[in-house]
Structures are given as C-alpha cells and as structure tokens.
Amino acid sequence: MILLKFEGFELGLAPELGGTVTHFRHRGRDLLRPADGDNPTGAAAFPMIPFSGRIAHGRFNWHGRHVQLDANFPPETHAIHGHGWTRGWQTDVAGADNAVLSYVHAPDAWPWAYRAVQAFRLGASGLELTLSVTNLSRESMPAGIGWHPYFPSRGAQIEADTSMVWDTGEDMIPKSRRVPAGSEQLRRAQAVEGLVLDTPFETTGGPVSLRWPEEGISLRMLTDDALLFLVVYTPAGENYFCAEPVSHIPNMVNMTAPARDTGLVSLAPGKTLSGRIRLELLPPAATGPRPT
C-alpha cells in the first residue's frame, strides 16, 4: 500500500487492487468510507477507465467493428466500469504527498491498446486527482473516464447543479433525458437517506456539495469540463452513497443521442482524454443548515 500525508490529510492507495483508494481522512476522521476487504467494490474509491457505467450486454459497434465485452460483474449481464478497477496498476511515482499510478492495456475483447494514469496529490484543502487515458492504437477508440468514490451516508446531504437527468429502465440502461423533478432535483440540499437514486445527471459544472452537519464536515467536489456528468447512487440500507464524476452517461456507445448529450468521445490515435477532480474539506462554518 502507498500512504500519502500532508498537513493532517492521509490517503491510502492499493495499486495492485485496481488502483483503488483504501482511505482518505483528515486528522483521523474518515472523509470516504474506508476499504473493507480485497474487493474493489469494498474500496473507498476506484477508477473507471476506459468507460464508466454499463455497456448494454457488453455489445456495441464502432466504425464497422463489432465489439463483444465480457460481463465482468456477475450477475450483471452488462460490461461495467471498464478495466482499471479490476487490474493491477504500476506505481510510477510515490512521494510523501503525491503518487502516480499507471495501467497499460493490451488489446483483447476491447480491441484497442491504451495507457491510463491516475495522479494523486494532497494539498492544504484536500485531494486533487487527475485521470487520463491515452489511445495507443492506430485507430480511434471510444473513451471515457470517471471516479467512483464511496461516501458515508449517515447524516449526509448532497447538493449539485444538475441540469438534466437520464431515465433508466430496469436494466439500468439510460433511455431518454429530461429536466430533473421532485427528489431528483439536487440544486437544493437533500438528505441522502431520503433519496432513492441510481441515476446519471448532466451538470453545469458547478461544485458538488457534500455535508454532514451533525459532524461539522463539509466537502466540495470540483471537476473540470471533461467531467460534466454525475452519477448518484443511494442504495437503501447501506452505510455509503456514491457521487461519481464521469465524462459520459452509461452505454454512450449505443446511444443515438448527440455526443454533446451523452459525453461520447472518439479518441484519435495518440490523443489523451484527461479530467481533474478536487475534493476539498471546507471550514466547519461552511456546513450550512440542515434541509427542511
């Protein structure tokens, strides 16, 4: 394991276990759900590269090529979250407060070679993470990036500048987009424990605010323009929820909607898709009142 520290912040990384985060805490207080066991879904966070979310039944066509991916998360019938979270990563840099991990993919059922990088750095306000994927093939490939953090759900609130929401069917594949309504409207702080979401949103690029007022904790998650989609998952009865910054909606390679609506990127040979995430701990006064 790699352990990074800076002015009270501590970040644990497990390169061999899907390049996952094992914990992120400040002065002993967990800001992400700490890892439990050796399964990436039990981690504090994991990367999603070269796509996030589901690809329906693992099938799609790309420039005349038929691609059939394995269903990699039984009993799911879909391919989900790409390769990075289930493969070992190499440690390229391991400093006192920063680390760089990389994963190189050789063509297989996913017929394109690529290199993925996670660059972590702790600073005075928290964590900065840059995710990237570079196409090493001789032809374009569909590409996406995302991060899958697990936050403690007890007493949590979420607020995000969501502009559109994608409806999904029972198969969790997006069908159509519309303006958020009711409890999907996250532009005002909502108590996580009252939400039932496994939902992809489009955002306007504003911060995602995560608060635990009873504990005096407030986090602000900031992303750049490569990560304007947000998947919010609030499973009933669990001690966590997820607010996942991603570059596209699930199943983007099979959608007929314009790429500007789905986030689909056609990555040319030698080109890189990169996005930055900042997770900042705010002063206690910034937690704000509980929602009514």
N, C-alpha and C positions, 0 to 999 in steps of 0.2 A: 504494500500500500504506500501511496505517496501522501505526505502530510504537509500542507502549506499553512503558514501562520503570518498574521500581520495585525498588530495593534488590537488584540482581543478577538479577531476573527480566526477561525480554523476551518480548513477544508480538507476532507479526505477523499482520495481518488483510488480507484481499483482498475488500473489499465487492463489487467488480464480478464476482468469480468465486464466485458462490454464497454470499457471506457467509462464506467459509472462513477457517480459521486456517492461516497459512503456516508458522509455527513457534512453539514455546513452549520456552524454555530458561532455565537458571539458570547464571549465570557461565560462559556459553559451552557448557554441556552440554545436549544436546537431551533434553527430557522427553517430547516427542512426535516421531514420525517427521517430519522436515522435508519440506515440499512438494517435489514433483518434477514440473515441467511445469505446464500450464494446465488440467488436468482435475480436477474436484473430487475424484475418487477417488484422485488423487495428492496431495491436501492433507494437512495434519497433522490436521485435523478439519473437519467440516461439519455444518450444522443439518439436522434432519429435521422439516419443518412443511408442511402440517397433518396429516401422518401419517408414521409410521416403518415400515420394513419393507415387505413386499409386500401388495398387494391383488390377490387371485387374478384374473388376466386383466383387471385393471382394472375389474371389474364389481361393482356392488352396488346394492341397492335401499334407499332411505331415505325413510320416511314416504310411500310410494306413488310416489316418483320413481325412475326407473331412471337410473343414472349409468354411463357408459362412459368410462373414462380411457384415455389413450394409454399404450402400453407404452414407457416412457421410458428404458430401459437395455438396448438390444439386445445379445445375442439373447434376453434375458429376455422372456417372454410376459406378465409381470405389470407393473403400475404399482408403482413402488418409491420410497420415501423422500419423497414429496410434491414440492413445487415449489421450496422455498427454496434447495436445493443447486444448482439449475441456472439460477437467475435472478440478476440483479444486485440488490444491496441499496444503499440510500441511507445515507450517513453523517449521522446526526443530531447526534452528539457525538463529538469526537476530542480528548481531553485528554492529559496526559502519561502517566497510568496508567490511564485508563478510556476506553471508547468505547461508543457506542450505534448499532447498525445497525437499519434497518427495511426491510421489504418489504411492499408493498400489492398484493394480488391482486385483479384484476377477474374476474368470473365468466366461465368458458369451459366446457370439458368438466367441470371442477369448478364446479358452478353456484352457489357461494357466494363472496361477497366477504369478505376478511379482511385484517387487518394483523398481521404478525409482527414481533417485536422480539427482538434479541439485545443484552444489556447485559453488557459485559466490564469487569472491574476486577481489577487486580493489587494484592496486599497483601503483608504481611510473610511469609506462609506459602505464597503461590502465587496461583492464579487463581480468581476467582468469576465464574460465568456465569449469568445469568437469561434463560430462554427464555420467550416468551409468544406466544399467538395470540388475537386478538380477533375475534369474529364481527361483521362489518359488514353482514350481510344481514338481511332481515326475517323469516327463519325459522331454525329450529335447523339446525345442521350437525354432522356427526361431526368430532371434533377430536382431534389428538394432537400431541405434541412429543417431540423426542429429540435427542441429540447423538452424533455418530459420530467419536470420536477414534481415531487410529492410534498405537499404542504400539510401540516397538522390541521385537522378540520375542527377541533373542539373550540368553540367560541369565535370562529373565523368569520370575517366579512370579505367580500370581493367587490370591487368597483372597476369597470373598464369601459372605455369609449367605443362600444360596439355599434357598428353602423348597419350591418346586415347579418342574418343568420341563415344557415343552410338546414333545411328539413332533411331528416334521415328516416329511412324505413326500419323495419325490424332487423334487417340485415346490417344496419349501421352504415349504410352507403348513402351519401348525400343525393338528394333528388332535385331540389329547387331552392332558390334563395328568396328571401323576403325581409321586410323590416321586423326587428325583434318586437315581441309583445309580451305583456304580463311579466312573469318571473324571468323571462329571457332578457329583459331589458336591464342591463347591468350598469347603466350610466349613473344610477344611484346605488349606494352601498347596499348590498344584500347579504343577509346571514346565510352562510354556506349550508348550514344544517337544515335550512328550509328549501333548498333547491334540489331539483331532480334534473340534472343535465348530463348529457354525453354529447356535446354539441359543438360544431365548428362555427365560429364567428368571423366576420371581417371587422377590422378595426380601422380607425382613422389615424392610428399611430401614436395616440396618447398613452400615458403610463397606465399600467395595471396596478391598482392599489390593493394590497392585502393587509388586513388589520386583525389584531387580536386585542381588543380594547381592555379586557379584564387582565391581561398580562402586560399591557403597556407596550405592545410590539406593533410596529407598522413598517411594512416593506413596500418599496416601489420598484416595479419591474419595468424597465425601459428597453425598447428594441429599436433597431434601425429599419429602413424602408424595405429590407429584404424579408422581414418577419412581421407582416401586417395581418396575419391570421392568428386566431387564438382558439384553441380547443379547451373547453371547460368540462371537467368530469367530476361529478359529485356523487359517488356511489353511496347508497344508503347503508348505514350500519358500519361503515369503515371509519378508521381514525385518520383518514387523509382525504384530500381532494387534489385535483390537478388543474393547473392553469398553464397550458403548453403553448409557448410562442412557436409558430411554424410558418413556413414560406408558402404553403398551399393547403387546400382542402383535401380530405381523403379522396382517393380514387380519381385524382385530377387527370390521369392519363386516359380515362374512359369517358370524360365529360364532354358534352357538346357545347357547353357554355364557353364564352370567350376566355382566353388565358388571363385577361385582366381580372376576371371574376373568380377564377379557380386557383390562380397562382402558378399555373403550369409554366415551367421553364425548359426550353430546349437549349441544352448546354453544348456549345460547339467544342470541337477538339482543342485541348489545351487551355480552355477557359475555366474560370473558377466562379462558383456561387458562394458568397460569404455573407454572414449576418452576425450582428453583435447583440448580446444581451447583458444588461446591467441589473443586478439585484441589490438594491440599496436599502440599508437599515436607516429609518428616519428617527429623529428625536422623539421621545415619548409624547411631547405635546402635539405631534402630528397624527396621533392615532384617531382623533376626532370622536364625536359622539356615536353611540350605538344607533343603528337604523330603527325607525318606528314602523 
